[in-house]
């Protein structure tokens, strides 16, 4: 994708559109392609490798491996199996020398930031700017090609790659480009699942374009009229109230399943969003959610959601409540909860009461 997007937008769009159209015309492939994954990962161009110090020793090793490497014709023609790639690629197997200092950084969780700080700051800021611009262009090209080709895609997966995460974060401003006008007229009717990971720390407003974070995300989802399965993840976790902002407005008429991940919020905000979808919602998955208030907040949320919605399953994992004492704040951990009927509901409530 990086090579494709280094071309003029019109050229990259034409290439991708023709690729999707050729898949659509193929009897064997047209029924096989159900998912489009946009995984944002960007490496510095090869001609810049020697100009600046790279943020990762793994990157340096990767570049050395790529330079002068002859790619077998069989891989060009048939591709490579993911498991084979994972085993053969030395970075995946940690076959990279690391210093004691790097190992200590790993243990403290600060390795990425420390290495990024080694970059010349001007070059790093340029990289971040170029990366955001490239991602914005990439989304626009992909969305336009999907709409124009007519390919039947059921799942759209938009997430940042773990490498150089700070330069790969996603915000709603990147999703709303010229392609939105095309999507509004030619919506992908087959697209029913959206998995998206967003950066809650990105600016609230795009002052240049006059747009806002929450409304742009909501407008993007409105472009997917058949959406029935939404997985909304925040990386890093949402402590800035972005979820609470969109919870007041977001409505997806055909939503059957929702999964929410890495959010700090109030029980009332969660309830508002879920109750708005009482006609259609069947499954709710909450993972790594922290509610303000004591465990009574979770009890209230579970009882009101289960009694008000016709759910088949309510699942809560790796979650907690924020408990405020006189001069401190602590977290009360929840045991994992799965409610599928009255018996499991009673068990969940009793567990919360006993804590």
Secondary structure by P-SEA (a helix, b strand, c coil): ccccccccaaaaaaaaaaaaaaaaaccccccccccccbbbbbccccccccccccccaaaaaaaaaaccbbbbcccccccccaaaaaaacccccccccccaaaaaaaaacaaaaaaaaacaaaaaaaaaaaaaaaaaaaaaaaaaaaaaacccccbbbbbbccccccccccccccccccaaaaaaacccccccbbbbbbccccccccccccccaaaaaaaaaaacccccbbbbbbccccccccccccccccccccccbbbbccccccaaaaaaaaaaacccccbbbbccccccccaaaaaaaaaaaaacccccbbbbccbbbbbbcccbbbbbbbcbbbbccaaaaaaaaaaaaac
